[in-house]
Every structure is written in C-alpha cells, then in structure tokens.
Amino acid sequence: MTPPPAISSVPDALGRFGRFGGRYVPETLSAALDQLEREYAAAQADPAFHAELDGLLAAFVGRPTPLLFAPRLTEHAGGARIYFKREDLSHTGAHKINNTLGQGLLAIRMGKRRIIAETGAGQHGVATATACARFGLECVVYMGAEDVRRQAPNVRTMRFMGAEVRPVESGSRTLRDAINEAMRDWMGSVETTHYIIGSVVGPHPFPRIVRDFQAVIGRETLDQCRRQLGRLPDAVVACVGGGSNAAGMFFPFVDHSEVRLVGVEAGGRSGKPGDHAASLSYGSPGILHGSLSYVLQDADGQTSDVHSVSAGLDYPGVGPEHSYWRDLGRVEYTSVTDGEALDAFDLVARREGILPALETSHALAWAAREAARRPPDEILVVCLSGRGDKDAAEIARLRGLAADGGGAAR
Amino acid sequence: MSSTATAPARPIERLAAVFAAHRAAGTKAVAPFVTAGDPDAATCVAVLEALDRAGASLCELGVPYSDPIADGPVIQASYTRALAEGVTLEGVFGVAREAAARVRMPILAMASYSLIFRRGIARFVADSLAAGLAGLVVPDLPLEESDELDAACRSAGLALVRLVTPTTPPERAAEIARRSTGFLYCVSVAGVTGARADLPPGLVDRVRWLRSQTDVPILVGFGIAGPEQARAVAGVADGVIVGSALVRHVAEAAGRPRDELLDAVGRFVEGLAAACR
C-alpha cells in the first residue's frame, strides 16, 4: 500500500492546497503570475540565489534568531515550559523581512525595478521598504488610512527608507483595502512592477512562495529544539492574520504529527460578525484576493467588515494552506480577544522584558493560558513574530480611552 | 435580426442574433455597462430601458461586489453606493428580471467569481437563466479555473464571455478566444476599468490579430470614454463596451430628477450608437 502523501506535499501545479488556493485574478495579471512561477522555480534551482539570500538572512537580518526560554512567564503560568522564537530580533523587528528579501531578489531576476506592497501593521511595509533600499528598487506601499494613524512609527520608518506610503481611504481603510489598491496598481503596472505580497495569501504562486521564504523560522526552530532541548516541542503556537509567520513556523513541523500546532486568530471584541477577524474560527470557504480559503463574508459573498486591536490581524481572509490544515485537522485554530491580547502584552513586557507586537500578543495570551494546563515537562514554543514598539502609542491611547470611559483602566 | 418574431430558445442565441443583425446592417454593437441597483433598483431598471430605447445592442449589468480589484474608482464607487443602498444578489436578479421583461437588448451579468462561488455555480446559473440574462462576464475567473462554470453555462445556454488583455501572450489569447462564447471581451489597456483620454497604441493591431484567430464577435472595453474612441474601435472590432463613462452619469445625477438622468444616459448612448454606424 502506498503511504498517503505528506501533508507538506502541497500545493499542486495549479496552486491547490487540497481544495483551497488557486488563482482567481483578472486576466491582466495571469502572465505576471506565470512569470513569477517560472522565475521562482529557476531561482530555487540556482545555488547562487540561495547563497545570496542566505548571506543576507545571516548578516543583514541577523539569522538565525534565537530560541529563548521564558522563565518568568513559565513561572507565572505554572505549567509547561514556554520558549520564544525571537523573530522580533530580526532586522526591522519582525519576520516579514525573510519574505521581502526573497521576493526582492526574485524581482531583480525578473528585471522589475519597481516594487509595490500592502501593509497592515506596517511591518511588511517596513520590511519591503528596507529590502528596496538595500537593492536600490523603487518602493510604493499601500496602507489603510486607519492603519496609517495607528501605526505611525512604521509609516515614518518607511519614509526614512525612501518608500512612498499611499494611504488608502476606500472601504474599511485597513489591510483588506490596502491589498485591493495594491492589486489595482499592479493591474496597470504589471509589466515593470513586482507586487511583494506580505502574507501567505493572494493568487498562486504567492501563498507557496511566501510560505517557503518564511519556513526558515520553522526550520531553525526545529533544529534549535533538537540541539538545545534534545527533542521536538509538544506544541508550537503562532498568531494568524493572513498567516505568514504561522505558515513559516508550522510548515517544517506539519509532517511531525507528534507536535501539536496551534494558530491564534484575532477574537476582537466578541464573536459577533464585525467584531473580530477570526476567519478560520467563524468564516466559510470563499474567494478573496485571488484564492479560495476561509473568508468572513455574508450570505451573498460580500466580504464582512472585521475588527482587531491589532492592525496586522485585521483581515477578513487567511492563507489557503491554513484552510487546508484546518480541514485536515492538522492545525488547531482558536482565537483570543483584544483584551486578552493586551493583557498578554503587559504580562510579557513586565515578566520577560520584551515588548511583543499586538499581533504576537494573541499567540502569547493563548500560550500563557495553555501552559498553565500542561505539565512542567512539556515544551511550548511561541513564534514571537514581532516587536511591539510600533504599538506603544496605540496602546497608550486605548488605555487613555479606557480610563476616560469610567474606571475600566488596567 | 430574423424576420420571424419567435424568441430563440437559448439565451446565447439572442446575442448571436444581435451580432448577425449588426453584421447585416454594417453597423457595430454598443454595449453599455451599468451597476445593478445604482443608485437604486427602480432607477436602474429605468436606466436600462433608456439605454435600450437609445439603441444599445446589449448591456452588461455589473453585480456590486465589496472588493472589485479589476475596477477603477468610478465603478468601485458605484458598487459601494449600491451595497450601501442594501442591494443583494436577490435584488440584482430582480433588476435583471424586471428589465429583461421590458427591453429588447440582451443583458449579461458581470459578476466577480467570489459571488458565483458563494452562491454555488448551479444555483447562480439557474438564477441567471430565470432572470432572463443572456450570459455572464466573470472578470476574475481565468481559463484555468473556469471548467465548472463553463460546463454549467453551456448546458444552460448562457454565454460565458472571456477576456483577453494586452498582457495575454498570443497562444493563450487564441485559446481564450476559442473558449469564449457569446462574444470575446478585448480589454484595451493593462489596468483597471475607467475612461481614458487616448486609445492605447497597438490596440488596432491586436484586435485585427484576434479577428484572425476567432469567429466569435470581438468587443473592446476599458477606457472608452465617448463617441470618438468608439468610432476608432468600431473600425476594427464588432463593438464597444462603455462602463465608467456611463456610470459617472449616474453618479453625477445623484439628487436630481430621474428624467434628467434618463435623458443624459440616453443621449450618451445615442452618440455612441451613431459613432458605430
């Protein structure tokens, strides 16, 4: 009997992860996506490409990022030992740079000197602006006007790096609208421009390419667990918006069935439609931004408005591979609320001396809660996907509002 | 059109009859685009009637979608207005049904595949048929993903209009042309929908080349602002599709009496039809 194909053996030639993924885009973009697919295959087979990317990941990004024991968070939880995979120590402060350097090199190979990107929290925008500065490429970043407001430090950083930041005023003025605008730009500029999409979303081959570039996180973690701890962890947890840090972290683990994988979505204010951004927890299969995946949508297929305190998770869709893992039961997906994420931000700041991004704080909230329920000989690894400096002003503002609102201040 | 008054059994044949009539008369087709339910359902039906009276050959009814990545600001805004008005898919099919009963021109729905997938292909096609639509234009459904919808449309007798663009390589364009039914939508520019000042260079040659690849009628759309460009395009193609320039009339008529809007869109389409004679 032939063994079933490995869970990692996706996508197929049409970009399918099981039933999910694919390529639902206007014909104008088809040729560019074909070109990207060809170029990516050529790059993968080219040792010079890997050598250049690996060199940059080492000396420019600072990889490998450490795997750090979190003693006081572990003590606080009183159960399983918690470790952080320190993507926050990457150059630009988050995992996003792993992908933008890889795609930047692909753009150069394709002879495209103009780069566009969307950003929610601004981390992908900063990482794209950084790669473009390093490579000498023109850079335009689309960012929802609401996110421009709540992630002002990252907007400044992008501009320092020479990128043009274009606030997007349409729709909900957040990540989803930024992707729409970036796609529209690309419709008219596709012959000279590469779109560096920032998550494992969008039409084939983006979900696969971004996963592959981010899989360095999981490969390092797997290796570090073996060397530092002498075994694989019992559970690995990551936050999921579009799902790039989670995909990169989980992918090298998916064929290790003994490791529990948990993705944490943005539970927002409540489980009511419009109050959260938890596509895998509350959504249904649909097509958004070029691929089939779980989507928060109404009965007609109109995309729902979403909410999260964290700009990077404020997205009504999710990468198709996550939908595949969800339906297979390989990865558990759950959600935590805005309030729980803010509490976890405090907890990790005070007990570990690390300011986590609000996105990451969702994974940390789940980890702290779950560790308390697991025995001390178990190991739980959290993908600490980004640093929280960008969120400081927004958190202070939220606290101020809470205080004005009648003594609900934390 | 044939001299007998009996309606063809299959919706797609109504489209074929329109193009045959144009060919016989030596004229070209004018295909306006309007957004369903913009600014409201009743006005939209009245606009469709006005287009029909003004000589439109066929009409594309845009189905409002929350995230239209192929559309420029004018059509996006019309979708936003219609959705804010509370237009649902039921409402869109209602507009189509009401208009189809009153007009001579065939109506096609232009819909994102997101909406078709959500409703289910079989149900969407059945609803389209029941609403009296002649076919579907699905701008975000490339060849590779379209087998299921193609089969459903064929068995229902609905046209499934495919799009070729300036970035489509020749071999692929020929394949798209071969598989397009009703007509072939030739997108004039690489970009989103929206009126533009000039026709792109090379368009005429591209249409001529497409003409050599297929017998299906070729309509050119995206960026056609008025009669002058329509005349230029009509020289080589079988017709023109005009969207944003018309939708703008609807936007500008907001708050004014309905008759002014109907006059404006009627005159606009009359101008296009005159340019295509």
Chai-1 contact restraints between the chains, C-beta under 6 A:
chainA,res_idxA,chainB,res_idxB,connection_type,confidence,min_distance_angstrom,max_distance_angstrom,comment,restraint_id
A,G22,B,E145,contact,1.0,0.0,6.0,A-B,restraint_1
A,Y24,B,Y113,contact,1.0,0.0,6.0,A-B,restraint_2
A,Y24,B,D140,contact,1.0,0.0,6.0,A-B,restraint_3
A,V25,B,D140,contact,1.0,0.0,6.0,A-B,restraint_4
A,P26,B,A70,contact,1.0,0.0,6.0,A-B,restraint_5
A,P26,B,P139,contact,1.0,0.0,6.0,A-B,restraint_6
A,P26,B,D140,contact,1.0,0.0,6.0,A-B,restraint_7
A,E27,B,P142,contact,1.0,0.0,6.0,A-B,restraint_8
A,E27,B,L163,contact,1.0,0.0,6.0,A-B,restraint_9
A,E27,B,T165,contact,1.0,0.0,6.0,A-B,restraint_10
A,E27,B,T168,contact,1.0,0.0,6.0,A-B,restraint_11
A,T28,B,T165,contact,1.0,0.0,6.0,A-B,restraint_12
A,T28,B,T167,contact,1.0,0.0,6.0,A-B,restraint_13
A,T28,B,A190,contact,1.0,0.0,6.0,A-B,restraint_14
A,S30,B,P142,contact,1.0,0.0,6.0,A-B,restraint_15
A,A31,B,T167,contact,1.0,0.0,6.0,A-B,restraint_16
A,N180,B,D67,contact,1.0,0.0,6.0,A-B,restraint_17
A,N180,B,I69,contact,1.0,0.0,6.0,A-B,restraint_18
A,M183,B,I69,contact,1.0,0.0,6.0,A-B,restraint_19
A,R184,B,V192,contact,1.0,0.0,6.0,A-B,restraint_20
A,M187,B,G191,contact,1.0,0.0,6.0,A-B,restraint_21
A,M187,B,V192,contact,1.0,0.0,6.0,A-B,restraint_22
A,G188,B,G191,contact,1.0,0.0,6.0,A-B,restraint_23
A,G286,B,R118,contact,1.0,0.0,6.0,A-B,restraint_24
A,I287,B,Y113,contact,1.0,0.0,6.0,A-B,restraint_25
A,I287,B,S114,contact,1.0,0.0,6.0,A-B,restraint_26
A,I287,B,F117,contact,1.0,0.0,6.0,A-B,restraint_27
A,D300,B,T88,contact,1.0,0.0,6.0,A-B,restraint_28
A,D300,B,L89,contact,1.0,0.0,6.0,A-B,restraint_29
A,G301,B,S114,contact,1.0,0.0,6.0,A-B,restraint_30
A,G301,B,L115,contact,1.0,0.0,6.0,A-B,restraint_31
A,G301,B,R118,contact,1.0,0.0,6.0,A-B,restraint_32
A,Q302,B,S66,contact,1.0,0.0,6.0,A-B,restraint_33
A,T303,B,S66,contact,1.0,0.0,6.0,A-B,restraint_34
A,T303,B,D67,contact,1.0,0.0,6.0,A-B,restraint_35
